[in-house]
Amino acid sequence: MNFEKEKVVPTGLAPKLEFSRETVPAVEVSNHVLYVNSALDLPFDIKVGEPTNLGLFITEQPHAGQQSRDLEVKIHHGRTALLGRVVFGDKGEGTKKELYRDVDIKGLGYIKTGFPELNRSPTTSVEAVKIQQQNPEKSWGILNSGDAFRDKDCAEMFHEYGIRTHRVIAIIALEEIIHQGKRISITEAKSLGLLPENSEPVLEIRAFGTHARLKDVHFDSFTELSLDAKSRAKRNLIVEDARLLLAQELGVDPENFGAEQHYRWLAKTVGKSLGLMHKHGWIHSYLREGHNITLDGRIVDFESARHVGLESKQDFQDEFNAAFVSLQTFLSASELRYPMHRDLVEEILNGFEASYEENKS
């Protein structure tokens, strides 16, 4: 976020989001810090080589005597929970600086999404860590060191390119995980067949504006039908929060930054970031369904990012199409879904394409 002294600190609707959050308990496990982002003015003390109280792992139910803290979880975010909301930013002087609000932890266990009968909210539950059948080099709920450092390196590089994205605050090596409510060592977890032998599990602490994604707003048809009134209200709340957060960031009156202005800005910003990625020969590889595009226009999560060079036109076209459809699907779930807004939706998507073409070349 670009913040100037005369602007309002971008907090959005943080108090309302805190009030409506769904949580699971997490307990501290043995750990040590591998990396801290020295470019950020962090609101907590964390040092390389030392343990940190941010080394948390989720549990179904804390055992007697275990101290725990509640972390916010959402459907479709299988190994990620929100640590909290606090505004902080880059180090340095000046009237402008990049600011962030939402802080999450990735790799702290497996949060499964369930789909009950109609007119009920999708549910989340804490499930046991286990090796994935389709990919035996990985475990559900676990983030490996190589993937975390790849994400960090890409995020910092893309940030320098002018791409709007998340920032990695820290990477923390796990010495323990939680299994059946108890702390067990990584060595024991491997002997029990919960982790692959070559696994190096870590936690990734990340900073966003809003953590909410396009995918958090639009669902498949079954999930859409199953949503109850509470879920629909929460969906509206996260969109309104993103709109207000951006208005505060941009220094404009929220009355003059309605849904249309939000969606136009979102589409153009995503188009710019995607164009800049492709200009430098990179593809994200996983922009379908909008899971890795936030409601404040950040492209995030770069475990699957690849440098393909400047001649990979089909890769670029496929990824452009994936982002286009993600935005289109998001708009079809918004207040612009009615036929009378068809021309406006087309204009918004044209803005995405024009911004992409302008920045790609």
Order of alpha helices (4+ residues) and beta strands (2+ residues): beta-alpha-beta-beta-beta-beta-beta-beta-beta-beta-beta-beta-alpha-beta-beta-beta-alpha-beta-alpha-alpha-alpha-beta-beta-alpha-alpha
